[in-house]
Amino acid sequence: MPRVRTEPIVFVGDKPTMTYVFEVVGQLLSGAPEVKVKARGKAISRAVDVAEIVRRHKLTEGAVQVHHVRIGTERLTNRDGKDANVSSIEIVLTRAGGAAGGSNLPTAAVPGKGAAGAEAGAEPAAERAADSPPPSASPSR
């Protein structure tokens, strides 16, 4: 019987960073109280980038925090049959209000997978728009 994963985990690899950012934001917007971002080896720096971008993303700004970070070493067998130590990281991102849903993070459908709940996200977005600096001036041609 296949093992079913019950908690949202995003494994970071070689894809572009924003691919993982959208996956994490999508999980959080769909109601997950926490998302684990995991990586090994050279992908560790990309996992840290993903966590920081999510934390500062305009949809999640102030509503997501780093709960904890776990680092370690995993012993793997490479293609040559030799054992190798590989560094690993697990970054747990949570809604700032906790699992009880007290955050100002809107819950909405992931773009392209259904209609977004306008009533859930309208007010916080308007507040953020009022607090954000005006866009840079550009020619209107």
N, C-alpha and C positions, 0 to 999 in steps of 0.2 A: 504494500500500500504506500503511495507517495506521501511524503511529509508535507503537510500544509502549513504555510507560514501565516501566523495570526497577527504579527506585529509588522508595521511598515518598516522595511529595511531597503536602503538604496546602496547597492554595491558600485563604487566608483572605479572606473577602468580607463580605457583609452579614448572614449568618446569626448566630444567637446564639453567643456565645463557647463555651459548653459543647458545641455541635455539633462544633466543631473539636477541642476537648479530647478528646472521646470517640473521634474519628477517629484522633488521634495515639496515644492510649493503646492503642487497638485494634491499630494497626500494630505498636507496640512489643511488646505481649503476644503477637502472632502470630509473633514471632521476628525482626522487622526489626532489624538492628543500629543503624540510624540512620533518622531521619525529618526531612525538610526542611519547614519551615514558611515559606511565602512569602506576601508581601502587597505591595500597592501603594497609594499615596495614603493616604486616610483609614483604610484597614483596617490600617495598620502598627501602631497602638496595640493593636488587637485581637489581632494576631499575637504581640506581646510578652506580652499577657495570657495567651494560649494557652500559650506556652512556659513561663511562670512557674507557671501552674496545673498543667501536666503535671509540671514539676520537683518540685512540692510535693504532688502528688496522693497519696492514701493507698495506692494500688496501686503507685506508682512512686517513693515517697519514698526518696531516697538511691540509687536505682538508675538515675536519668536525669540527665545533665548537659548543659549547653550546650557543644557542641564548638567552634563558631565562629559569628560573626554577620557577614554581608556586607551592606553598604548600598550603594545606588547610585541612579542616575537613569536612567530610560528615556524615550526620546523617542517619543511616540505621536501619532497624528493623530486629532484629535477629530471629532465629527460634522459640524462646520462646515468640515472639511478643513484646519484649522490645526494646526501642530505644537505640542505641549505637552510640557513636562518633567514627569515624574511620579516621585516618590521611590519606591524599592522596598527591601525587606528580605528577607533569607533567613537563617533561624535553623536551624542544624543541631543537633538533639538526638540524643545517643547514649546507649547503655547505659553505665553508669558503669564496668563491667568491660571495656569494649571490645567489638570485634566477635567476639572469641573465645568469648563466652558466659560470662565470668567474673563477671557481675553477679548480684545477688540478686533480679533482676526475674523473676517467674514467667512461664513461657510457657504461655498458656492460650487457649482459643477465646474469641472476642468474644461477650459475652452476646447471646443471641438467634440465634447462628449455630453452635450446637453446644455440647456439654458441656464444662465447664471441667475442666482437669486438676487434681484436688484434691491429688494428691501433689506436684505442682510448686509450688503456692502455699500449702500448708497451714502449713508451718513458718515461713516469713518473716512471714506474716500473724499467727501466734500470737506471734511475738517482738515485732512492732510493737504488738499489743494489750497485751502486758505492759508495754511501755515508755510507752504513751500515757496521758495523764491520764484519770481516771475521768470518765464523762459527767456533765453537770450534773444536780443533783437535780431531779426533777420529781414532781408528785403522781402516785401510782399508782392512779388511779381509772378 
